[in-house]
Amino acid sequence: MSIKVFSYKNKKIKKIFINNNYFDWLNVGDLNLIRIWRNNQKKILRQNKNINTKNQKNYFKNFYKQNCLKKKPQNILFALKDKKLIGYGGLTNISWENRRAEVSFLLNTKISKKKIYKFYFLKFLKIISKFSFRVLNLNKIYTETFTYRKAHIKLLVKSGFNKETCLISHYYKNNKFIHAIIHSKFRKY
């Protein structure tokens, strides 16, 4: 694994290569694919409505780019590339004061339906854990997952995330209430 260090405002961020795969910064050229994937995978996301091109561009211009300029950004997102964009993820809802962040990850819709998802998700969790604890000095990272995503939950547990709580009837999707589970991983001191 080769690592290239570059700066994200005042934080050292690493561009990480695993074979031909690497994490890089999101750019405007990634937006349309990400929009399509998010719209196609609403079943597993908290998003209920489709994102249109204008909304996606506004998000990138008015939030994401501005967020990257902050010393303590609210989100740090990466593009996952294997010669071309195949997914994205990172940390969202970062609470610098409380040293915690939510983990976010999404792959190309075609890949997310294959066993290769397991490979990429486990690699991502390993990288984002090291980055969160060693580079950003966070104490806790967590995820929120719908309870029907059994395979996804098994991968979280395999990666050292522990169930913290179940949020009963926490979301209303497809005309029914569904539960979500919070899994957390803590920095080891």
Secondary structure, DSSP 4 states (H G I P E B T S, - for coil): --EEEEEETTEEEEEEEETTEEEEE--GGGHHHHHHHHHHTGGGSS--SPPPHHHHHHHIIIIIHHHHTSSS-S-EEEEEEESSEEEEEEEEEEETTTTEEEEEEEE-HHHHTSTHHHHHHHHHHHHHHHIIIIIS--SEEEEEEETT-HHHHHHHHHTT-EEEEEEEEEEEETTEEEEEEEEEEE---
